[in-house]
Every structure is written in C-alpha cells, then in structure tokens.
Amino acid sequence: MAPPLGSAPGPPRNALVLYARVPRSGQVKTRMTPWLSAGEALRLHLALLEDSLALLREGAAGAGAIPFLAFSEPWDPGSAEGFEGLASAAAGLARLPQIGTDLGERLRDSFATLAARGHRHAVVIGSDSPTLPPEFLASAFAALRRADVVLGPAADGGFYLIGAALPAPEMLTGIPWGTDRVLDSTLAALARAGVRVSLLPRWHDVDVPADLDRLRADPGRAGPRAGKTAAFIDGLIREGRLPCRAPDHSA
C-alpha cells in the first residue's frame, strides 16, 4: 500500500512533488507514436518515470524538502503485475492526489492541500526531464524566498517546473495546456494577478521523437539518474532508429 499523504509536524517544511501519468499502454507518450509502438511508448514512459523518481529523491534531499509522488489518478504500482521496478523506485514515498479537470486545477488543488498540511513552499516537476540538474530544484526553493511563483521554462514553450510560496495565489486559469503558448500565457496571467515570478534556466522535456535524438547527445544521460532512459535510447541506437528519422511534430 502507498504511504498516506505526508504532513509537516513542527516548523513548516518544503514539499517537492513529482506529477506523473499512470502508465497504461496507448495512453502515455502518445506524441511518440507511431514512430514508437504503443508498447515502446509505455516502456519509455516507465524509464522516464523511474529516473524521475531518483531525481525526486535526490532533489528533495538536497533542498531539505519532503518528496511526494502524485499520479494522475489513484493507482498503486505494487498492486499491478509487471511494474516491480516502478514499485521499488516509488517505495516509501508519500502520495498526493491529483484532483481537477485540467492541469491548472490539479496544481491549484495540490498547492492548497500542501498549504493546509503545513508546507510553506511547494515545487512540482514532471516526469519528462530525467537529466534535469538537481541543483535547479534547490534553486527553485531558494527563489521562493523572494518570489511568489517560480517557473522552469521548457524548450517547447511550456514549463518543466512550477513552484509557489504557499498558500498559492489564484492562478493558472484559462491556460492553453498542451500548446507552445503555455509559458507565455502563464506569465501573462501571473502578471495580471500582480504575482512576483522568478524564472529558472531553460531546460528540455521528452515529448516527441526529436527529443530522444537531442537526449542521445546529452552528456547528462550517462549519469546514474538517467540510467533507465539511457538504456532505452541505447536500444534505439543499436536498432539504427537514432539519429532520429521521424519528423519533429513539435512545430
């Protein structure tokens, strides 16, 4: 069974949250298909997720934060056959539900829940940036000592990280999720609300086939945190499928 939602006894604590989709074939990494089969897309998602869980633990330890795992719906990898590696990687982590009809609602609910539990600052990351330096996570919490919101801009026009000094302001309403206008729209909404924003360095997600080609050349994939993703990419290289010959659908 997954541990219950963690609380913060004593002084307020920081919270670092990993958002992740429940791994189901045909429902994850859909922008990688048909270049990858549905089964391969699932394997990639699991590799990214396991590596991101390692990043979550390392980043939380470095930032003095409590780590949380937030699946897109109630699900426990320990109860499903074939997910032993994921269950091991997630063992012992407190869980946080995702509640809401879109990403903005889910984030607002997570921030409100963590604030109610006594956490002072919260940072949320996704499972698509396995080579993200853990130092970025410590920088995000440091930024929240002087700003209301911190964002990590992604190369595709979205963001790989969002954090808030809790309780979070009303925000993230009317954002065109899934487009290259997410970051600009979020910044505009925060500016209208008078929210102080701090930006981290730009980084990259793994969403489309061309992202795997870029990650192939990333020195960070050779590190221990990105080992599962690196093994998946090495398999594509051995099969002659990388460098990528598929069109880049991110435009």
C-alpha positions in Angstrom: 0.0 0.0 0.0 1.2 3.5 -0.7 2.0 5.7 2.3 -0.6 8.3 3.3 -0.3 12.0 2.4 2.6 13.3 4.4 2.2 16.2 6.9 4.7 18.6 8.3 4.9 18.4 12.1 6.8 21.2 13.8 8.2 24.0 11.7 6.8 24.4 8.1 8.6 22.3 5.6 9.1 22.4 1.8 7.4 19.9 -0.5 8.8 18.6 -3.8 6.1 16.8 -5.9 6.5 14.6 -8.9 3.5 14.6 -11.2 3.2 11.5 -13.4 0.6 9.8 -15.6 -0.5 6.3 -14.6 1.4 4.0 -17.0 -1.1 2.5 -19.4 -0.3 1.3 -23.0 -1.8 3.7 -25.6 -2.3 6.5 -23.0 1.3 7.7 -22.4 3.8 9.3 -24.7 1.2 9.4 -27.5 3.2 12.1 -29.4 5.9 9.5 -29.8 3.6 7.2 -31.8 3.5 5.8 -34.4 7.3 6.2 -34.6 7.3 4.2 -31.4 4.8 1.5 -30.9 2.3 1.8 -28.0 4.3 -0.8 -26.1 7.6 1.1 -26.7 6.0 4.3 -25.7 4.9 2.7 -22.4 8.5 1.4 -21.9 9.8 4.9 -22.4 7.3 6.4 -20.0 8.3 3.9 -17.4 12.0 4.6 -17.9 11.5 8.3 -17.6 9.3 7.8 -14.5 11.8 5.6 -12.7 14.6 8.1 -13.5 12.5 11.0 -12.4 11.8 9.2 -9.1 15.5 9.1 -8.5 15.7 12.8 -9.3 12.8 13.4 -6.9 14.6 11.7 -4.0 18.0 13.4 -4.7 16.4 16.8 -5.3 14.3 16.6 -2.1 17.3 15.6 0.0 19.4 18.5 -1.4 16.7 21.0 -0.9 15.6 19.9 2.5 12.1 19.0 1.1 9.6 16.2 1.7 9.2 14.2 -1.6 5.7 13.4 -2.9 4.5 11.2 -5.8 1.3 12.4 -7.5 -0.2 10.0 -10.1 -2.8 11.3 -12.5 -5.4 9.0 -10.8 -5.5 6.7 -7.8 -3.1 3.8 -8.6 -0.5 1.7 -6.8 2.3 0.1 -8.9 2.7 -2.5 -6.2 -0.7 -3.9 -7.0 -0.1 -4.3 -10.7 1.8 -7.1 -12.4 4.8 -6.1 -14.5 5.6 -2.9 -12.6 8.0 -4.3 -10.0 10.8 -1.8 -11.0 8.4 1.2 -10.6 7.1 -0.1 -7.3 10.6 -0.4 -6.0 11.5 3.1 -7.2 8.4 4.6 -5.6 8.6 2.6 -2.3 8.1 4.7 0.8 7.2 7.9 -0.9 4.2 9.9 0.4 1.4 10.2 -2.2 -0.5 13.3 -3.2 -3.8 13.0 -5.3 -4.2 15.0 -8.5 -7.7 16.5 -8.4 -9.2 18.7 -11.1 -10.3 18.7 -14.7 -7.1 20.2 -16.2 -3.5 20.8 -15.1 -4.3 24.2 -13.7 -7.0 22.9 -11.4 -4.8 20.0 -10.3 -1.9 22.2 -9.5 -4.0 24.7 -7.5 -5.5 21.8 -5.5 -2.1 20.3 -4.8 -0.8 23.7 -3.6 -3.8 24.2 -1.4 -3.6 20.7 0.1 0.1 21.1 0.9 -0.5 24.5 2.4 -3.2 23.0 4.6 -0.8 20.3 5.7 1.7 23.0 6.9 4.1 23.1 4.0 5.5 26.5 3.3 6.8 26.2 -0.2 6.0 23.6 -2.9 7.6 22.8 -6.2 6.1 20.4 -8.8 8.0 18.7 -11.5 7.0 16.4 -14.3 8.5 13.0 -15.4 9.8 14.1 -18.8 13.1 15.8 -17.8 15.4 13.0 -16.5 18.6 14.9 -16.9 17.4 18.0 -15.0 20.2 19.0 -12.7 19.1 18.6 -9.0 20.7 22.0 -8.4 17.8 23.5 -10.3 15.4 22.2 -7.6 17.4 23.7 -4.8 17.4 27.0 -6.8 13.6 26.8 -7.2 13.1 26.7 -3.4 15.7 29.5 -2.9 13.8 31.6 -5.4 10.6 31.2 -3.4 12.1 33.1 -0.5 11.9 36.2 -2.7 9.1 35.4 -5.2 5.6 34.1 -5.1 6.0 31.7 -8.0 9.0 30.1 -9.7 8.8 28.6 -13.2 11.2 26.5 -15.2 10.8 27.3 -18.9 10.8 24.3 -21.2 12.3 24.5 -24.7 8.9 23.6 -26.2 7.1 26.6 -24.8 5.8 25.0 -21.6 7.4 24.6 -18.3 9.2 21.7 -16.6 8.7 23.0 -13.1 6.4 25.3 -11.2 6.6 26.3 -7.5 4.7 28.5 -5.2 5.1 30.1 -1.8 2.0 28.8 0.0 -0.8 29.4 0.1 -0.7 29.8 -3.6 -2.5 32.7 -5.3 -5.4 32.0 -7.7 -3.7 31.4 -11.0 -3.4 29.0 -13.9 -6.9 29.6 -15.2 -7.5 29.7 -19.0 -4.0 28.4 -19.9 -3.9 26.7 -23.3 -2.4 23.4 -22.0 -0.6 21.2 -24.5 0.5 24.1 -26.7 3.6 26.1 -27.2 1.9 29.1 -25.6 1.7 27.6 -22.1 4.6 29.6 -20.6 3.8 32.9 -22.2 0.1 32.6 -21.2 1.1 31.6 -17.6 3.4 34.6 -17.3 0.7 36.9 -18.6 -1.8 35.5 -16.1 0.6 35.9 -13.2 1.5 39.4 -14.3 -2.2 40.4 -14.3 -2.5 39.0 -10.8 0.4 41.0 -9.6 2.4 37.9 -8.7 6.1 38.1 -8.3 7.7 35.5 -10.6 11.2 34.0 -10.7 12.5 32.1 -13.8 15.0 29.2 -13.7 17.3 28.4 -16.7 15.6 26.8 -19.7 15.6 23.0 -19.9 14.0 20.4 -22.2 11.3 17.8 -22.0 11.0 14.4 -23.8 7.7 14.6 -25.7 8.4 13.9 -29.4 10.8 11.7 -31.4 13.3 14.6 -32.0 13.6 15.0 -28.2 15.1 11.5 -28.0 17.7 12.5 -30.6 18.6 15.5 -28.5 18.8 13.4 -25.4 21.0 11.0 -27.2 23.7 13.7 -27.3 23.1 14.9 -23.8 26.1 14.1 -21.5 23.7 14.0 -18.6 22.0 10.8 -19.8 25.2 8.9 -19.0 24.8 9.8 -15.3 23.2 7.4 -12.7 19.9 9.4 -12.5 19.0 8.8 -16.2 20.1 5.2 -16.4 16.7 3.7 -17.4 16.2 6.3 -20.1 19.7 5.9 -21.4 19.2 2.2 -21.7 16.1 2.7 -23.7 17.9 5.2 -26.0 20.8 2.8 -26.4 18.4 0.2 -27.6 17.1 2.5 -30.3 20.7 3.4 -31.4 21.5 -0.3 -31.7 18.4 -0.8 -33.9 19.5 2.1 -36.2 16.5 4.2 -35.3 18.6 7.0 -33.8 19.7 9.5 -35.1 16.0 10.2 -35.5 14.5 9.8 -38.9 11.0 10.7 -37.8 9.6 14.2 -38.4 9.6 16.6 -35.5 5.9 17.1 -34.7 6.6 19.8 -32.0 6.2 22.7 -34.5 
